[in-house]
């Protein structure tokens, strides 16, 4: 499954919108098969805050672990936020491309 984050906006900054986006994703997540890779694509995202990421990515990481893969994480805002989330959660995200 590929999730294009830009569908939720290009400026992902508030805890509330992160939570709302995660809730909007729930129907899609119900169709995931065992061991299916969930790819989060950051292409097109301009700003990504730790609060938004904590509400959206942290629950996905907690549930799907190594099956969660992040792509196009080279944006400085995305890189900085992922570093903060990894430190605060004590878990690393799997990143490709």
C-alpha positions in Angstrom: 0.0 0.0 0.0 1.3 3.4 -0.9 0.1 6.5 1.0 0.8 9.9 -0.7 1.1 12.3 2.2 0.5 15.3 -0.1 -3.1 14.2 -0.3 -3.4 15.4 3.3 -1.7 18.7 2.3 1.7 20.1 1.6 2.0 21.8 5.0 1.5 19.2 7.7 1.8 21.1 10.9 -0.8 20.7 13.7 -1.4 17.8 16.1 -5.2 18.0 15.4 -4.8 17.8 11.6 -2.4 14.9 12.0 -4.9 13.1 14.2 -7.7 13.8 11.7 -5.5 12.5 8.8 -4.7 9.4 10.7 -8.4 8.8 11.4 -9.2 9.4 7.8 -6.7 6.7 6.9 -8.3 4.0 9.0 -10.7 2.6 6.4 -7.8 2.0 4.1 -5.7 0.3 6.8 -8.5 -2.3 7.3 -7.7 -3.7 3.9 -4.0 -4.4 4.6 -2.9 -8.0 4.4 -0.5 -9.7 6.7 3.1 -8.6 6.0 2.1 -6.1 3.4 4.5 -3.1 3.1 3.0 0.3 3.9 4.9 3.0 2.1 4.5 6.6 3.2 5.6 8.9 0.3 6.7 12.4 1.4 7.0 13.7 -2.2 5.4 17.1 -2.5 5.4 17.8 1.3 6.9 21.2 2.0 6.6 21.4 5.8 6.3 18.5 8.2 6.1 19.2 12.0 6.8 16.8 14.9 3.3 17.3 16.2 1.6 16.2 12.9 4.1 13.4 12.5 3.6 12.1 16.1 -0.2 11.8 15.5 0.1 10.2 12.1 3.4 8.2 11.9 3.9 7.1 15.5 0.8 5.0 15.7 1.7 3.4 12.3 5.2 2.7 13.5 3.8 1.1 16.7 1.4 -1.1 14.8 3.3 -2.0 11.6 6.9 -1.7 12.7 9.3 -2.9 9.9 6.4 -3.1 7.4 6.3 0.7 7.5 8.6 2.3 4.9 9.2 6.0 4.3 10.1 7.3 0.8 11.4 10.7 -0.4 12.4 11.9 3.1 15.2 14.2 1.9 13.3 17.5 2.5 15.0 19.2 5.5 11.7 19.7 7.4 10.9 16.0 7.0 14.4 14.9 7.9 14.5 17.0 11.1 11.0 15.9 12.2 11.8 12.2 11.6 15.0 12.6 13.8 12.9 14.1 16.6 10.3 11.4 16.4 12.9 8.6 16.3 14.6 10.1 19.4 11.3 10.6 21.3 9.9 7.1 20.5 13.2 5.2 20.7 12.4 3.6 17.4 13.8 4.1 13.9 11.8 4.5 10.7 12.8 2.4 7.7 13.6 4.9 4.9 14.2 4.3 1.2 14.9 6.7 -1.7 
